[in-house]
Amino acid sequence: MYIKKILWAISIIGLVIFALIAYYIYGAMFKPNTKFSEEIAYVYVPTDASYLDVRQQLNPLLENIDTFDALASQKKYTTNIKAGRFRINKGMSNNDIINSIRSKNIPFQLAFNNQNSIAALAGRIGEEIEADSLSLYNAMTQTSFLNENGFTKATALGMYLPNSYEFFWNTTAEDFRARMLKEYKRFWTEARKAKAKKLNLTPNEVMTLASIVHEESKKAAEQPRVAGVYLNRLRIGMPLQADPTLKFAAYQLPKYKNTIIRRVLNIHKEINSPYNTYKNVGLPPGSIAMPDMSAIKAVLNPEKHQYLYFAADAKRVGYHKFAKTLAQHNKNARDYQRYLSSQGINR
């Protein structure tokens, strides 16, 4: 009888211990373990991160980091870290969190436009993905890559078409570059190449001209007419005389660093640069900015007309007055110069 009581007591104790272990396991695995107030939090796990790196990010997000540690070790996550951007929903359990950060790398939409240089673009992208701006810049300007794909440092910016793209946060600089090259090649269909050829332009030249059109006019409805003017000038061997190219040339000089040229003057027309389209006939060596898609399409689908000139319209901000003769253009230009002077814009 006494032995039976002892065995019974041992059984009860064993059940209690089992219940406590089961409760602990349940708590470690399935009990909600988040303490942030937002509905969603993101964890960014760098390439080659250690468990301690991940733990450091998780610690302020979790109610009990110790139970997470225990389950992470049990599920062998501590020795199998995955890089990426991972989502943690409010109220998730340790088990849910581990499943998420182990296998559910979340892509995001990366959008860019209006980047006026490779350096600026690299800086913009470096804010969004794991690769830093320096590694991006080096990859985007790598001589062997440019040569293999028909670009130069002057035309390299034209490979990056402004749009919104889906990326994973842990994208490398080389992978970003490769994806953009793929998108560029996809854009240049046989039909678009045929349009460029009909205009006696290469794809790189289309991008260069589109950058000038974009800098001249941000109005999509007007861009085909602006493109038509420049194409008319190219056709007859007339200098483009594009003011945005003068600004670009000026900004390469120490004298104009950290300045904004609001009014193009005769002194700017004397700058010795291949981007000075007042002195040089034809297109400059490469893009002066990143054009919008509307400007690229405007060059490929220009308005057919006989205009050779245009000047900003003081009465319609952002638009231009077009002219077929130099006399009419000079009148339009004088009107705009008077407007600038009336506004105190002298440089």
C-alpha positions as CSV (number, residue, x, y, z in Angstrom):
1,M,0.0,0.0,0.0
2,Y,2.8,2.4,0.9
3,I,4.6,1.6,-2.3
4,K,1.4,2.3,-4.3
5,K,1.1,5.7,-2.6
6,I,4.7,6.6,-3.5
7,L,4.2,5.5,-7.1
8,W,1.0,7.5,-7.3
9,A,2.8,10.6,-5.9
10,I,5.6,10.2,-8.4
11,S,3.0,9.9,-11.2
12,I,1.3,13.1,-10.0
13,I,4.6,14.9,-9.8
14,G,5.6,13.6,-13.3
15,L,2.3,14.9,-14.7
16,V,2.8,18.3,-13.1
17,I,6.3,18.5,-14.4
18,F,5.1,17.4,-17.9
19,A,2.3,19.9,-17.7
20,L,4.8,22.7,-16.8
21,I,7.1,21.6,-19.6
22,A,4.2,21.5,-22.0
23,Y,3.0,24.9,-20.9
24,Y,6.5,26.3,-21.3
25,I,6.8,24.8,-24.7
26,Y,3.4,26.2,-25.7
27,G,4.4,29.6,-24.4
28,A,7.7,29.5,-26.2
29,M,6.1,28.3,-29.5
30,F,2.6,29.6,-29.7
31,K,2.0,32.4,-27.2
32,P,2.0,35.9,-28.8
33,N,5.4,37.5,-28.1
34,T,5.4,40.9,-29.6
35,K,5.3,44.3,-27.8
36,F,5.3,46.9,-30.6
37,S,2.2,48.9,-31.0
38,E,2.1,49.1,-34.8
39,E,0.4,46.3,-36.9
40,I,3.6,45.4,-38.7
41,A,7.3,45.7,-38.0
42,Y,10.2,44.8,-40.3
43,V,13.5,43.2,-39.6
44,Y,16.4,43.7,-42.0
45,V,18.9,40.9,-41.9
46,P,22.2,41.7,-43.7
47,T,24.2,39.2,-45.7
48,D,26.5,37.1,-43.4
49,A,24.6,38.3,-40.3
50,S,25.0,36.3,-37.1
51,Y,22.3,35.3,-34.7
52,L,23.4,38.0,-32.3
53,D,22.8,40.6,-35.1
54,V,19.3,39.3,-35.6
55,R,18.6,39.1,-31.9
56,Q,19.7,42.7,-31.5
57,Q,17.0,43.8,-33.9
58,L,14.4,41.5,-32.4
59,N,15.0,42.4,-28.7
60,P,13.0,45.7,-28.7
61,L,10.2,44.1,-30.6
62,L,9.6,41.0,-28.3
63,E,8.1,40.6,-24.9
64,N,10.4,37.7,-24.0
65,I,13.6,37.3,-25.9
66,D,14.7,34.3,-23.8
67,T,11.8,32.1,-25.0
68,F,12.6,33.2,-28.5
69,D,16.3,32.2,-28.0
70,A,15.2,28.8,-26.7
71,L,13.0,28.0,-29.7
72,A,15.4,29.5,-32.2
73,S,18.1,27.1,-30.9
74,Q,15.7,24.2,-30.9
75,K,14.7,24.9,-34.5
76,K,18.3,25.4,-35.5
77,Y,17.6,29.0,-36.7
78,T,20.6,30.3,-34.7
79,T,23.0,28.5,-37.2
80,N,20.9,29.0,-40.3
81,I,20.4,32.8,-40.7
82,K,18.8,34.0,-43.9
83,A,19.4,37.6,-45.3
84,G,16.5,39.7,-46.3
85,R,13.6,42.0,-45.3
86,F,11.1,40.2,-43.1
87,R,7.7,41.1,-41.7
88,I,6.6,40.5,-38.2
89,N,2.9,41.0,-37.5
90,K,1.6,42.2,-34.2
91,G,0.6,39.2,-32.0
92,M,2.9,36.7,-33.7
93,S,4.3,33.8,-31.7
94,N,7.9,32.9,-31.6
95,N,7.2,30.0,-34.0
96,D,5.5,32.4,-36.4
97,I,8.4,34.8,-36.2
98,I,11.0,32.2,-36.8
99,N,9.1,30.8,-39.8
100,S,8.8,34.3,-41.2
101,I,12.5,35.4,-40.8
102,R,13.7,32.0,-42.0
103,S,11.8,31.7,-45.3
104,K,9.7,34.7,-46.1
105,N,11.9,37.4,-47.6
106,I,9.5,40.2,-48.5
107,P,10.1,42.1,-51.8
108,F,9.3,45.8,-52.1
109,Q,8.7,48.4,-54.8
110,L,11.7,50.5,-55.6
111,A,11.0,53.6,-57.7
112,F,13.4,56.2,-59.0
113,N,13.4,59.1,-61.4
114,N,15.0,62.5,-61.9
115,Q,18.5,61.3,-60.9
116,N,21.0,63.5,-62.8
117,S,24.1,61.3,-62.6
118,I,25.2,57.8,-61.9
119,A,26.5,59.0,-58.5
120,A,23.1,60.4,-57.6
121,L,21.3,57.3,-58.7
122,A,23.7,55.1,-56.7
123,G,23.0,57.2,-53.6
124,R,19.3,57.0,-54.2
125,I,19.3,53.2,-54.6
126,G,21.8,52.7,-51.7
127,E,19.1,54.2,-49.4
128,E,16.7,51.4,-50.3
129,I,18.7,48.1,-50.6
130,E,21.5,46.5,-48.7
131,A,24.2,47.4,-51.3
132,D,25.7,50.7,-50.4
133,S,26.1,53.7,-52.7
134,L,29.9,53.1,-53.3
135,S,29.5,49.5,-54.3
136,L,26.6,50.5,-56.6
137,Y,28.5,53.3,-58.2
138,N,31.5,51.0,-58.8
139,A,29.3,48.3,-60.4
140,M,27.4,50.8,-62.5
141,T,30.6,52.4,-63.9
142,Q,32.7,49.3,-64.2
143,T,34.6,49.6,-67.5
144,S,34.3,46.0,-68.6
145,F,30.6,45.9,-67.9
146,L,30.0,49.1,-69.9
147,N,32.1,47.9,-72.8
148,E,30.4,44.5,-72.9
149,N,27.0,46.1,-73.2
150,G,27.6,49.1,-75.5
151,F,27.9,51.9,-73.0
152,T,30.4,54.5,-71.9
153,K,30.6,56.4,-68.7
154,A,28.9,59.3,-70.5
155,T,26.0,57.1,-71.7
156,A,25.7,54.8,-68.7
157,L,22.9,56.7,-67.0
158,G,20.7,56.0,-70.0
159,M,20.6,52.3,-69.1
160,Y,18.5,53.0,-66.0
161,L,14.9,53.6,-67.0
162,P,12.9,55.5,-64.4
163,N,10.0,53.3,-63.2
164,S,8.9,51.2,-60.2
165,Y,10.5,47.8,-59.9
166,E,10.2,44.9,-57.4
167,F,13.4,44.1,-55.5
168,F,14.5,42.2,-52.5
169,W,16.2,44.3,-49.9
170,N,19.3,42.1,-49.9
171,T,20.0,42.7,-53.6
172,T,23.7,43.1,-54.4
173,A,25.1,45.9,-56.5
174,E,25.8,43.5,-59.4
175,D,22.3,42.0,-59.2
176,F,20.7,45.5,-59.3
177,R,22.8,46.4,-62.3
178,A,21.9,43.1,-64.1
179,R,18.2,43.6,-63.4
180,M,18.4,47.2,-64.9
181,L,20.2,45.9,-68.0
182,K,17.5,43.3,-68.4
183,E,14.8,46.0,-68.2
184,Y,16.7,48.2,-70.6
185,K,16.9,45.4,-73.2
186,R,13.2,44.6,-72.6
187,F,12.3,48.2,-73.4
188,W,14.3,48.2,-76.6
189,T,12.0,46.1,-78.6
190,E,12.6,45.6,-82.3
191,A,9.9,48.1,-83.1
192,R,11.5,50.8,-80.9
193,K,14.9,50.0,-82.5
194,A,13.3,50.4,-85.9
195,K,11.9,53.8,-84.9
196,A,15.3,54.9,-83.7
197,K,17.0,53.8,-86.8
198,K,14.4,55.7,-88.9
199,L,15.4,58.8,-87.0
200,N,19.1,58.0,-87.7
201,L,19.7,57.5,-84.0
202,T,21.1,54.7,-81.9
203,P,19.4,53.8,-78.6
204,N,22.1,55.6,-76.7
205,E,21.5,58.7,-78.8
206,V,17.7,58.5,-78.2
207,M,18.4,58.5,-74.5
208,T,20.7,61.5,-74.8
209,L,18.2,63.5,-76.8
210,A,15.4,62.5,-74.5
211,S,17.4,63.8,-71.5
212,I,17.6,67.2,-73.3
213,V,13.9,67.2,-74.2
214,H,13.1,66.3,-70.6
215,E,15.2,69.2,-69.3
216,E,13.6,71.6,-71.7
217,S,10.0,70.6,-71.0
218,K,8.4,68.6,-68.2
219,K,5.1,68.8,-70.1
220,A,4.5,65.4,-71.6
221,A,2.0,66.9,-74.2
222,E,4.7,69.3,-75.4
223,Q,7.7,67.0,-75.5
224,P,7.0,65.5,-78.9
225,R,7.0,69.0,-80.4
226,V,10.3,69.9,-78.6
227,A,11.8,66.6,-79.9
228,G,10.7,67.5,-83.4
229,V,12.6,70.8,-83.2
230,Y,15.8,69.1,-82.2
231,L,15.4,66.4,-84.8
232,N,14.8,69.1,-87.5
233,R,18.1,70.8,-86.4
234,L,20.0,67.5,-86.5
235,R,18.7,66.7,-89.9
236,I,20.0,70.0,-91.4
237,G,23.2,70.1,-89.5
238,M,22.2,73.0,-87.3
239,P,23.6,73.1,-83.7
240,L,21.1,72.0,-81.2
241,Q,21.7,75.2,-79.1
242,A,20.1,73.6,-76.1
243,D,20.4,75.6,-73.0
244,P,20.2,72.6,-70.6
245,T,23.4,71.3,-72.1
246,L,25.1,74.6,-71.3
247,K,24.0,74.3,-67.7
248,F,25.3,70.7,-67.6
249,A,28.6,71.8,-69.0
250,A,28.8,74.7,-66.5
251,Y,28.0,72.5,-63.5
252,Q,31.1,70.4,-64.3
253,L,33.3,73.4,-63.6
254,P,34.4,74.4,-60.1
255,K,33.2,77.9,-60.6
256,Y,29.6,76.7,-60.8
257,K,29.6,74.1,-58.1
258,N,26.7,74.4,-55.6
259,T,25.1,77.1,-57.8
260,I,21.8,77.2,-59.7
261,I,21.8,78.8,-63.1
262,R,18.4,80.3,-63.7
263,R,19.3,82.3,-66.7
264,V,21.6,81.2,-69.5
265,L,24.0,84.0,-70.5
266,N,26.4,84.6,-73.4
267,I,29.3,83.7,-71.0
268,H,27.9,80.2,-70.7
269,K,27.9,79.8,-74.5
270,E,31.7,80.2,-74.4
271,I,32.3,77.2,-72.1
272,N,34.7,74.8,-73.8
273,S,33.0,71.5,-73.4
274,P,31.7,68.7,-75.7
275,Y,28.3,69.3,-74.0
276,N,28.2,72.9,-75.3
277,T,25.7,72.5,-78.1
278,Y,26.1,76.1,-79.2
279,K,29.7,75.4,-80.2
280,N,29.4,71.8,-81.3
281,V,27.1,70.3,-83.9
282,G,25.2,67.1,-83.1
283,L,24.4,65.4,-79.9
284,P,26.6,65.7,-76.8
285,P,28.5,62.5,-75.6
286,G,25.8,61.3,-73.3
287,S,22.7,62.0,-71.2
288,I,22.6,65.2,-69.2
289,A,19.9,63.9,-66.9
290,M,17.6,60.9,-66.4
291,P,14.6,61.5,-68.7
292,D,11.1,60.6,-67.9
293,M,9.6,57.8,-70.0
294,S,7.4,60.4,-71.6
295,A,10.5,62.2,-73.0
296,I,12.0,58.9,-74.3
297,K,8.7,58.1,-76.1
298,A,8.5,61.6,-77.4
299,V,11.8,61.2,-79.2
300,L,10.7,58.0,-80.7
301,N,7.4,59.4,-81.7
302,P,8.2,63.1,-82.5
303,E,5.7,65.6,-83.8
304,K,6.3,66.3,-87.5
305,H,6.5,70.0,-88.2
306,Q,8.7,72.7,-89.6
307,Y,9.7,74.5,-86.4
308,L,13.4,75.1,-85.8
309,Y,13.1,77.3,-82.7
310,F,11.3,77.6,-79.4
311,A,11.5,79.9,-76.4
312,A,9.9,79.7,-73.0
313,D,6.4,81.3,-72.8
314,A,6.2,83.8,-70.0
315,K,2.4,83.7,-69.9
316,R,2.2,79.9,-69.7
317,V,4.7,78.7,-67.2
318,G,6.4,75.4,-68.3
319,Y,5.3,75.8,-71.9
320,H,7.1,77.3,-75.0
321,K,6.4,79.4,-78.0
322,F,7.6,77.7,-81.3
323,A,8.8,79.5,-84.4
324,K,9.7,78.5,-88.0
325,T,11.9,81.6,-88.6
326,L,14.7,83.2,-86.7
327,A,12.9,86.6,-86.7
328,Q,9.9,85.2,-85.0
329,H,12.0,83.3,-82.5
330,N,14.0,86.4,-81.6
331,K,10.8,88.2,-80.8
332,N,9.7,85.3,-78.6
333,A,13.0,85.2,-76.9
334,R,13.0,88.9,-76.2
335,D,9.6,88.7,-74.6
336,Y,10.9,86.0,-72.3
337,Q,14.1,87.9,-71.5
338,R,12.1,90.9,-70.6
339,Y,10.0,88.7,-68.3
340,L,13.1,87.3,-66.5
341,S,14.5,90.8,-66.0
342,S,11.1,92.0,-64.6
343,Q,11.4,89.2,-62.1
344,G,14.9,90.1,-61.1
345,I,16.4,87.0,-62.6
346,N,19.7,88.1,-63.9
347,R,21.8,84.9,-63.7
